[in-house]
């Protein structure tokens, strides 16, 4: 739902009628997660997607029907072996899509305006959407925190305002590309560097820019499984303290740029700083997947690819060389606890220690 909120709020502000289609149930190898949404204006303008292209035509027609006065409705789309050309999912999965109208000045319009504002301000907010019964299609803002509410039959609980975080240590040119691509993925991006001449808002539009020693900044932040820390500085006096602070947190991804020789030297320095071997194993270094690129943009893509793979438990291998479903199979109720953009915790391999690696309560700060 997060991706359609700015458009929905703009239409609501202009008192335009529109319809919203939301995935409220998934099964098998579904292409999108619960919460994925699409909006259609009264003039026929479309934004968002519920399946990546498989059933958008049918959902669009259903949106026009509710705009013309039809009641809210849930449609199920699945692959049909009997008629492979029928409207459905060629991936073999199943999705349930709720379509409802949003009249100008309605409670539904006000809810979407509120959700958009709280998403933009990164304020954790819950949203409950009724998917069955006499209140089908009714949505309510239900909480002001990120905790997933208890499962209720006939209600899908979503979350907004809790984007994944990307903290980039070092305002180098590679960081410019990484910050830009991270923001395009909907991440909340922060760039931190003690060098004021490099850490400027002009170089990093759309990102929070912090002029400070990275270790001090990281020690003062609440990092969690949805946080990725990327150290790009190549300067031991910045790298090592920053990694030491990051490794003392439950951050879901910690990576560092550099050659294999730089990596070996960095690991030695972390050992000298009394960082345990188990904690040092969490560092993804050299950072990124092997895509063969060299430019800042190509390098940023490889870094974000590794972050996504870690978060979702992907292999990073070519899909053409794998067998089985492209998307991991999910049960009928999977994802119902929160919006999929925020529900998936960062995946940590079994060989990597978890939050118990918070072996260091604080990091000495420089004045």
Secondary structure, 3 states (H helix, E strand, C coil): CHHHHHHHHHHHHCCCCEEEEEEEEEEECCCCCCCCEEEEECCCCEEECCCCCCCHHHHHHHHHHHHCCCCCEEEEEECCCCCCCCCCCCCCCEEEEEEEEECCCCHHHHHHHHHHHHHHCCCCEEEEEECCCCCCCCEEEEECCCCCCCCECCEEEEEECCCCEEEEECCCHHHHHHHHHHHHCCCEEEEEECCCCCCCCCCCCCCEEEECCHHHHHHHCCCCCCEEEEECCCCHHHHHHHHHHHHCCCCCEEEECCCHHHHHHHHHHHHHCCCCHHHHCCEECCCCCCCCCCCHHHHHHHHHHHHHHHHHCCCCCCHHHCCCCCCCCECCCCCCCCCHHHHCCCCCCCCCCCHHHCCCCCCCCCC
